[in-house]
Amino acid sequence: GTPAIQVVMPALSPTMEQGNIVKWLKKEGETVSVGDALCEIETDKAVITMESSDDGVLAKILVEEGSKNVRLGSLICLLVEEGQDWKQVEIPAAGSDPSSVAPPAPTAAPSAPPKLEHQPGKFQVRLSPAARNILETHGLDASNLTPTGPRGIFTKEDALKLVQEQQKGKPSELKPGVSPAPPQPTAVPSASPAAPAYPRPAIPPVSTPGQPAALGTFTEIPASNIRRVIAKRLTESKATIPHAYAAADCDIDAILKLRKELAKDDIKVSVNDFIIKATAVTLRQMPDVNATWDGEACRQLQSIDISIAVATDRGLITPIIKDAAAKGIQEIAASAKALAKKARDGKLLPEEYQGGSFSISNLGMFGITDFTAVINPPQACILAVGRARPELKLVEDEEGNEKLEQHQLMTVTLSSDGRVVDDELASKFLETLKANLENPIRLALC
């Protein structure tokens, strides 16, 4: 065989322990140069493109697209040097070891021979994690079936096919000890040792695509690494940070007027860009709020770096506009647009979303009037911005006559860490922010 250049799962973020292969960008037999995009890997933070560190030909993909929880250092593909016969590549023993993918549940020591009649869940064929889950849920046995996956792996599609065949009334591959007929209640306590408990109940069953949903079925949606990290951080934030909330209504008529004037000169900026600039200017005027909590003490930060919440199909991520107080409104608009696009495409670099001194979350474009946001630790504050809404306001003219006027109001709600920003400081911050938003000329002077 041809000697191989081994490629392993790399550490693409400081906290990464395992990754998911989202997509292979090269096919077997294609030439690969140093720096070429090899595959897309989902880490605990984002989807990152892995680049090749060798020249050669991609000879064998060992971990297929869609594989989850592939441990660091696991072999994922083999290259051979150019000119070598890539079809005859030597596959190392480690490449065929399914333990390179983290199992969904602890399994018995590999030395124990699989005994189907006593160990449902330990199959003689090699299973993908999704296939194992489906078979164990439905109480099916795949030992006498031919798997269709690469290197003899029994795939999710094979498992679903088996479930469908069983539901159509074909001879079912039921595990010993599981009867399709409901057992009598008295038989439950005296169940023989050959009918062990499953890792998860067989009822309610997972729903099958193309079949009408039976009563009590459900569809399990596995959490991506990114969503697991978001869940962990949200829970930590609400459990450990004493959140305090304060809200203010801001009149944004002056901003809307200025935005129209700028548009005439072909300068396109959004209301959100004004909010980012006004927040940054307010933080420069009130540096006590531009702070984080390190577990023991408060750290006042020198740079005003605004994290902006961007919703993507993979979850929420907060790219950062660095040194926002020093940037002009057009520069902020260009940065915000470019970062939001990179966030949605999963192309943000770690330094573009890690850190930040203050967060802004704007749901106004979704028609939300006002809401409270969860603080993004170790930051001390997050500003939740609602939509602009028309309201009538009683105003006096020069002669002192009162009249009703329509104004565009917007509610901003500050969530603050009580250990860093007390209620008085939060109130003063909102008062200053309101003045800056209602008089945008201040933003140009600052």
C-alpha positions as CSV (number, residue, x, y, z in Angstrom):
1,G,0.0,0.0,0.0
2,T,0.9,3.7,-0.3
3,P,2.2,5.3,2.9
4,A,-0.3,7.9,4.2
5,I,0.0,11.4,5.7
6,Q,-2.3,11.4,8.7
7,V,-4.7,14.3,9.4
8,V,-6.3,14.6,12.8
9,M,-9.1,16.6,14.4
10,P,-7.4,19.9,15.4
11,A,-8.0,22.2,18.4
12,L,-9.8,25.2,16.7
13,S,-10.7,27.0,20.0
14,P,-9.1,27.2,23.4
15,T,-12.0,25.3,25.1
16,M,-12.7,22.7,22.3
17,E,-12.6,19.1,23.4
18,Q,-14.4,17.6,20.4
19,G,-15.9,18.8,17.1
20,N,-18.5,17.9,14.5
21,I,-17.6,17.5,10.8
22,V,-20.1,19.7,9.0
23,K,-18.9,19.4,5.4
24,W,-16.0,18.1,3.4
25,L,-14.7,20.7,0.9
26,K,-12.4,18.3,-0.9
27,K,-13.3,14.9,-2.5
28,E,-11.2,11.7,-2.4
29,G,-8.7,11.9,-5.3
30,E,-8.5,15.7,-5.3
31,T,-5.1,17.5,-5.0
32,V,-4.7,19.5,-1.8
33,S,-2.1,22.3,-1.2
34,V,-1.0,23.8,2.1
35,G,-3.6,26.4,3.2
36,D,-6.4,24.8,1.1
37,A,-9.8,24.6,2.8
38,L,-10.2,20.9,3.7
39,C,-13.5,20.7,5.7
40,E,-15.8,22.7,7.9
41,I,-15.7,21.8,11.6
42,E,-18.3,22.9,14.2
43,T,-16.5,23.7,17.5
44,D,-18.1,24.8,20.8
45,K,-18.0,28.4,19.5
46,A,-18.5,28.5,15.7
47,V,-18.2,26.7,12.4
48,I,-14.6,27.1,11.3
49,T,-12.9,26.1,8.1
50,M,-10.0,23.7,8.6
51,E,-7.0,24.3,6.3
52,S,-4.6,21.7,5.2
53,S,-1.0,21.9,6.6
54,D,0.3,19.5,3.9
55,D,0.5,19.1,0.2
56,G,-0.7,15.9,-1.5
57,V,-3.8,14.1,-2.7
58,L,-6.9,13.4,-0.4
59,A,-6.8,9.6,-0.4
60,K,-9.4,8.6,2.2
61,I,-12.0,10.4,4.3
62,L,-12.2,8.4,7.6
63,V,-14.9,10.5,9.4
64,E,-17.9,11.2,7.2
65,E,-19.9,14.5,6.9
66,G,-22.4,14.9,9.8
67,S,-20.2,13.0,12.3
68,K,-20.7,14.4,15.8
69,N,-18.4,14.6,18.9
70,V,-15.2,13.7,17.1
71,R,-12.4,13.9,19.8
72,L,-9.3,16.0,19.4
73,G,-6.5,14.1,17.8
74,S,-8.8,11.5,16.2
75,L,-7.8,10.6,12.6
76,I,-10.2,12.2,10.2
77,C,-8.6,11.7,6.8
78,L,-5.5,10.5,5.0
79,L,-3.4,12.2,2.3
80,V,-0.7,10.7,0.0
81,E,2.1,12.5,-1.7
82,E,1.4,13.7,-5.3
83,G,2.2,11.0,-7.9
84,Q,1.5,8.2,-5.4
85,D,-1.5,5.8,-6.0
86,W,-4.1,7.3,-3.6
87,K,-6.5,4.3,-4.1
88,Q,-3.9,2.0,-2.6
89,V,-3.4,4.1,0.6
90,E,-2.6,2.2,3.8
91,I,-5.3,2.7,6.3
92,P,-3.9,2.6,9.9
93,A,-5.6,0.5,12.5
94,A,-6.7,3.6,14.4
95,G,-8.6,4.9,11.4
96,S,-11.1,2.0,11.6
97,D,-11.6,2.4,15.4
98,P,-15.1,3.7,16.1
99,S,-13.9,5.0,19.5
100,S,-12.5,8.1,17.8
101,V,-16.1,9.4,17.9
102,A,-17.2,10.1,21.4
103,P,-20.0,7.6,22.2
104,P,-23.4,9.0,23.2
105,A,-23.4,6.9,26.4
106,P,-20.8,4.9,28.3
107,T,-20.3,1.5,26.8
108,A,-18.8,-1.8,28.1
109,A,-15.1,-2.4,27.8
110,P,-14.2,-3.3,24.2
111,S,-12.8,-6.7,25.3
112,A,-16.2,-7.9,26.3
113,P,-17.7,-9.9,23.4
114,P,-21.1,-8.7,22.3
115,K,-23.9,-11.0,23.5
116,L,-27.1,-9.8,21.9
117,E,-29.4,-11.9,24.1
118,H,-28.1,-10.4,27.3
119,Q,-26.9,-7.0,26.2
120,P,-29.3,-5.0,24.1
121,G,-27.5,-1.9,22.9
122,K,-24.2,-3.7,22.2
123,F,-24.3,-4.6,18.6
124,Q,-21.9,-6.8,16.5
125,V,-22.1,-4.3,13.6
126,R,-20.5,-0.9,14.0
127,L,-23.2,1.8,14.5
128,S,-23.2,5.5,14.0
129,P,-24.4,7.3,17.3
130,A,-27.7,8.3,15.6
131,A,-28.4,4.7,14.4
132,R,-27.6,3.3,17.9
133,N,-30.1,5.8,19.4
134,I,-32.9,4.9,16.9
135,L,-32.4,1.1,17.3
136,E,-32.3,1.2,21.1
137,T,-35.4,3.5,21.2
138,H,-37.4,1.1,19.0
139,G,-35.9,-2.1,20.5
140,L,-34.5,-3.3,17.2
141,D,-31.5,-5.6,16.4
142,A,-29.2,-4.8,13.4
143,S,-26.9,-7.8,13.8
144,N,-28.1,-9.7,10.7
145,L,-28.4,-6.7,8.4
146,T,-26.0,-5.4,5.8
147,P,-24.9,-1.8,6.7
148,T,-24.6,0.7,3.8
149,G,-22.3,3.2,5.4
150,P,-18.5,3.7,4.7
151,R,-16.2,1.0,6.2
152,G,-19.2,-1.1,7.2
153,I,-20.9,1.5,9.5
154,F,-24.6,1.0,10.1
155,T,-26.0,4.6,9.4
156,K,-29.0,6.6,10.6
157,E,-30.7,5.9,7.2
158,D,-30.2,2.1,7.7
159,A,-31.9,2.4,11.1
160,L,-34.8,4.4,9.8
161,K,-35.3,1.9,7.0
162,L,-35.4,-0.9,9.5
163,V,-38.0,1.0,11.6
164,Q,-40.2,1.6,8.5
165,E,-40.0,-2.1,7.5
166,Q,-41.0,-3.1,11.0
167,Q,-44.0,-0.7,11.0
168,K,-45.1,-2.0,7.6
169,G,-45.6,-5.4,9.2
170,K,-42.4,-7.1,7.8
171,P,-40.7,-9.6,10.1
172,S,-39.5,-7.3,12.9
173,E,-36.0,-7.5,14.3
174,L,-37.1,-7.2,17.9
175,K,-34.7,-7.7,20.7
176,P,-35.3,-10.8,22.8
177,G,-37.4,-10.0,25.8
178,V,-39.4,-7.2,24.1
179,S,-42.9,-8.3,23.0
180,P,-45.0,-6.3,20.6
181,A,-48.1,-7.3,22.6
182,P,-48.4,-5.3,25.9
183,P,-47.4,-7.6,28.8
184,Q,-49.8,-8.1,31.7
185,P,-49.1,-5.8,34.6
186,T,-48.3,-8.8,36.9
187,A,-45.5,-9.9,34.6
188,V,-43.5,-6.7,35.1
189,P,-41.9,-7.4,38.6
190,S,-41.0,-10.9,37.6
191,A,-39.4,-10.0,34.3
192,S,-36.5,-12.4,33.5
193,P,-32.9,-11.1,33.6
194,A,-32.9,-11.5,29.7
195,A,-35.2,-8.4,29.5
196,P,-33.0,-5.6,30.8
197,A,-33.9,-1.9,31.1
198,Y,-33.1,0.2,28.1
199,P,-30.9,3.3,28.3
200,R,-34.2,5.2,27.3
201,P,-37.8,4.0,27.3
202,A,-39.1,2.4,24.1
203,I,-42.3,4.3,24.6
204,P,-43.0,7.1,23.5
205,P,-41.2,6.1,20.3
206,V,-39.3,8.6,18.1
207,S,-41.5,9.7,15.2
208,T,-40.6,8.3,11.8
209,P,-40.3,10.6,8.7
210,G,-43.2,9.9,6.2
211,Q,-45.3,8.2,8.8
212,P,-48.4,9.7,10.6
213,A,-47.4,10.7,14.1
214,A,-48.6,8.2,16.7
215,L,-49.9,9.5,20.1
216,G,-47.1,10.6,22.4
217,T,-44.3,10.5,19.7
218,F,-41.7,13.2,19.6
219,T,-38.8,14.4,17.4
220,E,-35.5,14.7,19.1
221,I,-33.4,17.7,17.9
222,P,-29.8,17.2,19.0
223,A,-28.2,20.4,20.4
224,S,-25.3,21.7,18.4
225,N,-22.0,22.5,20.3
226,I,-22.8,26.2,19.9
227,R,-26.2,25.9,21.4
228,R,-24.8,23.8,24.3
229,V,-22.3,26.6,25.1
230,I,-25.1,29.2,24.9
231,A,-27.3,27.1,27.3
232,K,-24.4,26.8,29.7
233,R,-23.6,30.5,29.7
234,L,-27.2,31.6,30.0
235,T,-27.8,29.3,33.0
236,E,-24.5,30.5,34.6
237,S,-25.5,34.2,34.0
238,K,-29.0,33.9,35.5
239,A,-27.8,31.8,38.4
240,T,-24.7,33.8,39.4
241,I,-25.3,37.4,38.4
242,P,-27.7,39.6,40.5
243,H,-29.6,41.1,37.5
244,A,-31.2,44.6,38.0
245,Y,-33.4,46.2,35.4
246,A,-34.2,49.8,34.5
247,A,-36.0,51.2,31.4
248,A,-36.4,54.6,29.7
249,D,-38.4,55.9,26.7
250,C,-36.3,57.8,24.2
251,D,-37.7,60.2,21.6
252,I,-35.9,59.3,18.3
253,D,-37.5,62.0,16.1
254,A,-34.2,63.9,15.8
255,I,-32.3,60.6,14.8
256,L,-34.9,59.8,12.1
257,K,-34.7,63.3,10.7
258,L,-30.9,63.2,10.7
259,R,-31.0,59.8,9.0
260,K,-33.1,61.2,6.2
261,E,-30.7,64.1,5.7
262,L,-27.7,61.7,5.5
263,A,-29.6,59.4,3.1
264,K,-29.9,62.4,0.7
265,D,-26.1,62.4,0.5
266,D,-26.2,58.6,0.0
267,I,-24.9,57.9,3.5
268,K,-26.9,54.9,4.7
269,V,-27.0,54.4,8.5
270,S,-29.6,52.5,10.6
271,V,-31.2,53.6,13.9
272,N,-29.2,50.8,15.5
273,D,-25.9,52.4,14.3
274,F,-27.0,55.6,16.2
275,I,-27.8,53.5,19.3
276,I,-24.3,51.9,19.2
277,K,-22.6,55.3,18.8
278,A,-24.8,56.9,21.5
279,T,-24.1,54.0,23.9
280,A,-20.3,54.2,23.3
281,V,-20.3,58.0,23.9
282,T,-22.3,57.5,27.1
283,L,-19.8,54.9,28.3
284,R,-16.9,57.3,27.6
285,Q,-18.8,59.9,29.7
286,M,-19.5,57.3,32.4
287,P,-16.4,55.0,32.5
288,D,-17.7,53.3,35.7
289,V,-20.3,51.4,33.6
290,N,-17.6,50.2,31.1
291,A,-16.6,47.4,33.4
292,T,-16.6,43.7,34.0
293,W,-16.7,41.5,37.1
294,D,-13.9,39.0,37.5
295,G,-15.4,37.0,40.4
296,E,-13.5,39.0,43.1
297,A,-13.5,42.6,42.0
298,C,-14.7,45.0,39.4
299,R,-12.4,45.8,36.4
300,Q,-12.9,49.2,34.7
301,L,-11.9,48.7,31.0
302,Q,-9.9,51.3,29.0
303,S,-11.3,50.4,25.6
304,I,-15.0,50.7,24.8
305,D,-15.8,47.5,22.8
306,I,-19.5,47.1,22.0
307,S,-20.8,43.5,21.5
308,I,-23.8,43.4,19.2
309,A,-26.2,40.4,19.4
310,V,-26.7,38.7,16.1
311,A,-29.2,35.9,15.6
312,T,-28.0,33.1,13.3
313,D,-29.5,29.7,12.5
314,R,-26.8,28.2,14.8
315,G,-27.7,30.4,17.7
316,L,-26.9,33.9,19.1
317,I,-23.4,35.2,18.7
318,T,-22.0,38.7,19.7
319,P,-19.4,40.1,17.4
320,I,-17.6,43.2,18.7
321,I,-17.3,46.8,17.4
322,K,-13.9,47.7,18.8
323,D,-13.2,51.2,20.2
324,A,-16.7,52.3,19.2
325,A,-16.6,55.7,20.8
326,A,-13.7,56.7,18.6
327,K,-15.5,55.6,15.4
328,G,-17.7,57.8,13.3
329,I,-21.3,56.8,12.6
330,Q,-20.5,55.6,9.0
331,E,-17.6,53.5,10.2
332,I,-19.8,51.9,12.9
333,A,-22.5,51.2,10.2
334,A,-19.9,49.5,7.9
335,S,-18.4,47.5,10.8
336,A,-21.8,46.4,12.1
337,K,-22.9,45.3,8.6
338,A,-19.7,43.3,7.9
339,L,-19.7,41.6,11.3
340,A,-23.4,40.6,11.1
341,K,-22.8,39.0,7.7
342,K,-19.7,37.1,8.9
343,A,-21.7,36.0,12.0
344,R,-24.5,34.6,9.8
345,D,-22.0,32.9,7.5
346,G,-20.2,31.3,10.5
347,K,-17.0,33.0,9.4
348,L,-16.2,35.1,12.6
349,L,-12.7,34.8,13.9
350,P,-12.4,34.2,17.7
351,E,-11.0,37.7,18.3
352,E,-14.1,39.2,16.6
353,Y,-16.5,37.7,19.2
354,Q,-14.5,37.1,22.4
355,G,-14.3,39.9,24.9
356,G,-16.3,43.1,24.7
357,S,-17.2,45.5,27.5
358,F,-20.9,46.2,26.9
359,S,-23.6,44.4,24.9
360,I,-26.6,45.6,22.8
361,S,-29.5,43.4,21.8
362,N,-32.1,45.0,19.4
363,L,-35.3,43.2,18.7
364,G,-37.1,46.3,17.3
365,M,-37.0,44.8,13.8
366,F,-39.1,41.9,15.0
367,G,-41.9,44.3,16.3
368,I,-40.9,43.9,20.0
369,T,-41.9,46.9,22.1
370,D,-39.6,46.2,25.1
371,F,-37.9,43.3,26.7
372,T,-35.1,42.4,29.2
373,A,-31.9,40.7,28.1
374,V,-29.6,38.3,29.9
375,I,-26.2,39.7,30.8
376,N,-23.2,38.3,28.8
377,P,-20.6,37.5,31.6
378,P,-18.1,38.8,32.5
379,Q,-19.7,42.0,31.2
380,A,-21.7,44.0,33.7
381,C,-24.5,45.3,31.3
382,I,-26.6,44.6,28.3
383,L,-29.0,47.1,26.7
384,A,-32.3,45.7,25.3
385,V,-33.7,47.9,22.5
386,G,-37.4,47.8,21.4
387,R,-39.1,49.2,18.2
388,A,-39.9,52.8,17.5
389,R,-43.6,53.5,18.0
390,P,-45.7,56.6,17.4
391,E,-47.2,58.2,20.6
392,L,-49.0,61.5,21.2
393,K,-47.3,63.9,23.5
394,L,-48.5,67.2,25.1
395,V,-46.1,70.0,24.2
396,E,-46.0,73.8,24.7
397,D,-45.3,76.2,21.8
398,E,-43.5,79.6,22.3
399,E,-46.7,81.4,23.4
400,G,-47.3,78.8,26.1
401,N,-50.2,77.1,24.2
402,E,-50.4,73.3,24.8
403,K,-51.0,71.0,21.8
404,L,-50.8,67.3,21.0
405,E,-47.9,66.2,18.8
406,Q,-47.0,62.7,17.5
407,H,-43.5,61.5,18.4
408,Q,-41.6,58.3,17.7
409,L,-40.6,56.7,21.1
410,M,-38.3,53.8,21.7
411,T,-37.9,51.9,25.0
412,V,-34.4,50.9,26.0
413,T,-34.0,48.5,29.0
414,L,-30.7,48.1,30.8
415,S,-29.9,44.8,32.6
416,S,-27.0,45.5,34.9
417,D,-24.9,43.4,37.4
418,G,-25.8,44.9,40.8
419,R,-22.2,44.1,42.0
420,V,-20.7,46.5,39.5
421,V,-23.5,49.0,38.5
422,D,-25.9,50.0,41.3
423,D,-29.4,51.4,40.7
424,E,-28.3,55.0,41.0
425,L,-25.5,54.5,38.4
426,A,-27.8,52.6,36.1
427,S,-30.4,55.4,36.3
428,K,-27.7,58.1,35.5
429,F,-26.5,56.0,32.6
430,L,-30.0,55.7,31.1
431,E,-30.6,59.5,31.7
432,T,-27.3,60.3,29.8
433,L,-28.0,57.8,27.0
434,K,-31.5,59.3,26.5
435,A,-30.0,62.8,26.2
436,N,-27.4,61.6,23.7
437,L,-30.1,59.8,21.6
438,E,-32.5,62.7,21.7
439,N,-29.8,65.2,20.7
440,P,-27.7,63.4,18.1
441,I,-25.7,66.5,17.4
442,R,-23.8,65.6,20.7
443,L,-22.6,62.4,19.0
444,A,-20.9,64.3,16.3
445,L,-19.2,66.6,18.8
446,C,-18.0,63.7,21.0
